[in-house]
Amino acid sequence: MAFEGVLIAFIVAGLLFFISLWLYYDRRDKIYYDRQRIRHIHHCVKCGTLYSTHEEKRQMPCPACGFGNPPLHF
């Protein structure tokens, strides 16, 4: 009886360990890849260039002419 209890405790502890690792890495990867995935698209009103950035600012300078443009909203 004692052996079965110890065996069940080890199995439950192992399952909890792997589930906690899975949840930790899943959450970490989601936050990391969401930061990379989210892009802001801008259209320069001065020269007509379309460009995208990862930064969330009100105005980003155009890489071609340097004019500050707000992001496009869809």
N, C-alpha and C positions, 0 to 999 in steps of 0.2 A: 504494500500500500504506500509506503514512504517513497519508494522508487518511482511509482507512477506520479505522485505529487511533484517530485523534483523534476521529472521529465516534462510534465505539463507546464511547470513554471518556466523552464528553460525555453520551451517552444513559444510560450506566450511572450516572454521577454525578447526573444529573437524577432518575433513578428512585430512587436511594438517598436523595436529598434529600426527595422527596415521600413516600416510605415512612416516613422518620424523622419528618417533620412529622405524618403521619397517626397514627403510634403515640404521639407526644407528646400531641397534642390528644385522642385517644381516651382515654388514661389520665387526663389532666387532667379531662375531662368526666365520666368514670366516678366519680372521687373526689368531684367537686363535687356531682353529682346524687345520689350515694348519701347524702351528708350531708343533703341536703334531703329525700330520700325516706324515710329511716328515722325513724319516729315511735314514741313510747312512749305507750301508752294507760293511763290511770289511772282508777280508780273511787273516788269519795269514800265512805268508810264512814259518814261523819257526815251528809251531806246527799243522797247518792245521785247526784251529778253525774258524768257521764262527760266526760273532757277528755284532750287529747293534748298532748305536748310533744316538742321536738326534743332536749332535753337528756337525758343519760344519768346521772341521779342516783338514789340509793336511794329518796328520798322527795321528792316535789314538792308544794308547797302547792296546795290546791284554789282555783281562781279565784273561787268563790262564797263559801266560808266560811273559807278559809285553813288548813284542817286538812291535815297532811302525810300523803300516801298513797303506798304503794309501787306500782310499775307492775304491770299485769296480765301474766301469763305464759300463753301458749297452747300 
